[in-house]
Amino acid sequence: MDRYTAKNSFDYFIHKDLGGFLRRELDLYLNTEVLNLNDLERGDTARLDRALARVRATRQVGGKIIDFLAQLEDFQKQLWLKKKFVLETQWCVTLDRVPETLYPEIAANRAQCEEWVNLYAVDEIAGHLANGSTTWTDPPSVDFLKANPYLMLDTRHFDGNFTDRLLDWLSEAGPLDEQLDGLLVHGENFQALSLLEARYRGQIQCAYLDPPYNTGEDGFAYRDSYQHSSWVTMLKDRLSLTRELLSVEGILFSSIDDIEQPLLRLLMDESFGSANRIANMVWKGATDNNPTRITTEHEYLVWYAKALASTAPVWKSTANEAKTLILEEWERLHASYDELAQIQALFRKFIKDNREVLSPLTHYDRVDEDGPYTGGRRVHNPGREGYRYDVIHPRTGRPCVEPARGYRFPLETMTKLLENDKIIFGTDETQIIQIKEYLRDYDGGLKGLIELDSRVGANAPESLFGSREVFKNPKPVELLVNLLGFIATRDQYVLDFLAGSGTTGHAVVNLNRDDGQRRKYILVEIGSHFEKVLLPRLKKVVYSPNWRSGKPVSREGIAHLLKYLRLESYEDTLDSLELTPPSDDQTRLLEEDFHLAEDYRLRYALGVEISGNAGLQDRDFADPFAHTLSVLGDGERREARVDLPETFNYLIGLRVETRRRIDSITTITGTDAERRKCLILWRTLNVDCSALDAWFVRNRERFPESLDLIYVNGDHTLNSMKQRGDNWTAETIEAVFRNKMFEDSLDGR
């Protein structure tokens, strides 16, 4: 059987059908004459008949072309709505969650060690940056790995056997999905949301959206110059899917500017209902002194609830209660002791001993006569060049090092800050000064107006990667940390399906680090910066909260487990189509009946001759770990291995509890979207029915007693292995896989 690329398959198909079945009508159309008034006046009936024949031919050809194009459109829609394969699944986990028995193998993995050098500058760990008494060697020692628990391992650098052993270990620690802190999906966002729907329906607490602003100027990887109608269409289906994912008390908020804000409001009203509109927040993020009619210095944040009546009537950040407790302790200490040094020591002990309760305000750990304060406010000028002058360090007498782009204040303002003791100096002049921020001035409420310089969003790429050019115009982490702190708590999910550089994930990590909670993020991104910026950014911020010029200032990481997926694209689906000509008997039948053949070609042939994705054929489940798909990446086409087990997990909405390789069979347990306890068995079919039955007898005690379903690829006789009290039923994977993958395309979603 010949295999064509999608373009060749469609070109061949269209050429054959238009050439073979529409040519007669087209020839009739082209060879008939045009009727004019003189012909009617002369009573030229022959010319009149030929003209009317042309009208009839036009109608015939037009109708058949419409039928043919409708067939093409319906088929392409079916392919678009088909759930997409997971092409790759990788796990990133900090070493504190990895068994030490794997450390020698990890230390010997050159690709992993090179990544650590590039990401974390581990080759510079020595002296005051040393953890324990170890320093970097090439390859590193096992002791070095033990002393650096927040190095993040990526299974992409290891073989499948290593990943199986790692997942087996993690499965012993608790349900796999519950351990996950983050999920990254590299793929088109509609396709990603569609695949994730069964698994996460009704479970997302908060979704943040930062759509293209339609300016054509912000360097966004998505098309950024849509017509208004196209822009609305692009968002509408994705918002509909997002609403299904939100919990009943879920919230969606979206950044937007003046250009599309009115249309976004209308679109959100349609998707969520105007009664569920919460607020239209104004974000003053710029100062523009250029002469114009009216200066625009703001953007918007549009807020909607899935069901407003189910959301909390008052939003409070965890910081509100912490502020009260800290100020009360300050007042007690200030009234009880005279020496500021003693108050400072006791105050810091209080902060340290009550860190979990006082988060996220534990950084307000310094005091003076006016109360607790921190040094969080920046003095550098974001964006363009700022002011240049010397600020003398009070102890060394030398000028303090200036921020990279100078100070944001003129000298007069800095002088007043110094006179009022509002400047914090480092131990010497090599550290950049900071401005005091008193806890009493901290406002923990959300208001309709936020003032935050939008240019500070570029600080994260600059500090993490040493350049602002790696990603244009990211949102400030500080903005999302502030907002998410009010609406996402505990272990709730935060979704961003236009993830960009990963600011939302960064904010969630920072929040969890501050207050010790376990919020989880789901980020979807299609751009090439997924690999270059988003994934490395998450690996970096997990390892250290503080970075400068691409290198960590500290190595105080946080335990973390994230998974990232790569999805099949729509173009990959097209390129995997196969042209399967009719059988000899079918061809003979079509040749004998012209009208039957014509109807077949115009309405049905595409769905019959160009089969569904090759991966859905039963033969491709014979070795589920070796099936490949032709994909395009980095300008080249290659065969990529498909992760059938992971794809199936999402198709049935499985909340994965364990994944283990037992003998030659991969086993997965969990609860599906219908709350049924499932055991999924993946094997190569050289493990025949009798061998599978014997394997099940040996291992059945390792699986939950309250199973409802057992799925297995290929023919099996597992149902004959049921014992008294068993309530499960065993089904083959193939039919369920196909039905779930195409169910949305078949019901015309």
C-alpha positions, 0 to 999 in steps of 0.5 A: 500500500502506498503511503502519501504525505497529507498534502499529496494524499489530498491533492491526489484525491481532489484531482482524481475526483474533480477530474473524473466525476465533475469533468463532464459537467464542467465540459458541458458548461464550458462548451455551451453558449452564452444567451443574449437578448438578440437570440431571444428576439430572433427566436433562436430556439437552438441557442436558447436550449444551449443557454438553458443547458448551461444554466442547468450545468452550472447548477449541477456543477455547483451543487456537486462542488458544494457536496465535495467541499462539504466532505472535505470540511467535515473530514478536516473538522473531524481530524481537528476535534480528534483527541491528540496523542501524547508523543512524549512524557517526561518527569522532572523531580528534585533529588530529595524525592529520588531514592539514593540507590539511583544516585550513582547512576544519576551522577554518571549521566553526563547529559544531566550533569551538563544541564545542571552546569548550564542551569545552576552553575553547579561547577561554581559551588565552592567556599561560601556557596558550598553545601555541606563540605562538598564541591563540584567535580566532574562527574559529581560525587554521590555525596555532592548529590546528597548535599544538593537536594534541590537539583532537578532531575529530568528523565529525558536524559535517562532511558525507559528502564531508569524512568520505570524504576523512578516511577515505581519508587514514587508510586510507593510514596503515594498517589502519583497525581497527588504528588505532582506539583505542576503539569506542562503541556507543549502543544496547541491549547485547544487540543491540550484543553480537549485532552485534559478535559476528562481528567480535570473537569470541575477541578481547576480553582483558578484560570489566568488568561493573557491573550494576544492583545492584537497590537502586532507589536509585542513579539507574542508567539501566537498571531497578534494581528487578528481581525476582531471576529477571528480573535473572538473565535480563537478564544471562544472555544477555549473559554468554553473548554476552560469553563468545563475545567473550572470547579463550581467555585472557580475563577477566571481572570484575564489581562487585556488592553483597550483594543479588545477589552469591550469584545472580551467582556462580551465574550466572557458574558456569553461564556460565563454569563453576565451575572457571574461577572466579578469586576473589571480591575484597572492595572496602572502599569506605565507612566507616559509623559509623551504629548498626546490627546489622552495618555494611556497608562493602564491595562485591565484585568477582567474577572469572572466566576463560574458560579458567583453564588458559590464563591466566597463573599470576601476574599482574604489573602493568608497574609491578612491574619499573619500581619495582625499576629506579627504586629501584635508580637512587635507591640508586645516586645516593644513594650517589654524591652528597651534594647533594639538589638534584644527586640530584634533577636526575639522578634526573628525567633518568633518569625522563625518559630511560627513560619508556617502560620506567618507566611507569606509575610515572614520576610518582614523580619527586621525592626526599628523604632517604627516597627517591622520592615523588609527590604523588598522595594526596588531602587533600580530603574526598569527598562530605560536608563535611570539616574546616576549618582553615588550613594555612600555606604555608611560603614565603608565610606565607599559608593554602593554599586549602582543598579544595572540601569541606574536608580529610578529616583532623582538625587533629591528623592534619594536624599530625602529617603536617606534623611528619613532612614528609609534606605537599607544598606548591605554589609558593604558597598558591593550590595545594591541598596533597598528601600524600607517597606514597613509592615504597617503599610502592607495592604492585604486587600484586592482593590479595583486599581493596582499600581505596579510598573509593568516593566518589572516583568522583564526582571525575571528573564534578566535575572534568570537567563542574563538577558531580557531578550529571551522573552518579550513583555512577560507579566510581572511575577509580583502581579500574579503572586498578589492576585493568586494569593487571594483565590488559590490556596491549599492544593488547588489547581491554577491553569494558564493555557497561554503560558508564554514564558511561565510567569504563572508557574513561577508565581505559584512556586513563589507562593508555595515557597512563602506559605508552605501550601501545595498549589499546583499549576497546569501550563500550556504553550505551543511556542518554541520558547517552551523548551528554551524559556518556560521549562528551564525557568521552572527548573531554575525557580524551583532550585533557587528563589534568587538569581542574578545574571543567570546564576543563583544567588542562593541555593535554597530550593523547594521540593518539586515534581513536575511532568511535561508532555508533548502533543501530536499537532493537527499537522502531524495528524494530517501527515499520518493519513494513509490513502487506502484504495477500494478493494477490487470488488468495490472498484468493479461495483463502482465502475458498473454504476456511474451514479453510485460511483459519483455519489461515493466520490462526492460524499463518502470516499474521503472518510473511507479511503483516507483512514483515521490515524494509523495509530488507531489500528489494532496492529499498532497496539501489538507493541504499544511501546514501539508505535511511532508517528511522523512528526515535524520538529525543528524543520525536519520530519522524523518518526516520534514514539507515541506514549500510548499508555499516557494518552489512554490515561487522559482519554479516560480521565485517570487520576493515576495512583501507581505506575510500575513495571512488573516483569514485562508488563506495565501496570497503571492503577487509578480512578477514572472520570466516572470514579471507577477503580481501574487497573490498566495492563500494557504488554507486547502481544508475545505475552499471550493469553495464558502467560497473561493469566499466569502473570495475573495469578502471581501478582493479583495481590499487588493491586487494589481489592476494590477494582471495577475495571481491568483494561488490557491491550489485545485479546485476553481471557482475564474474565475467566480469572475472577474469584468469589467477591471480585466485582471487576470486568476486564475489557480490551483497550483498543475499542475504548481508545478509539471511541474516546479519541474520536468521541468529540469529532463524531458528536460534532462538538 
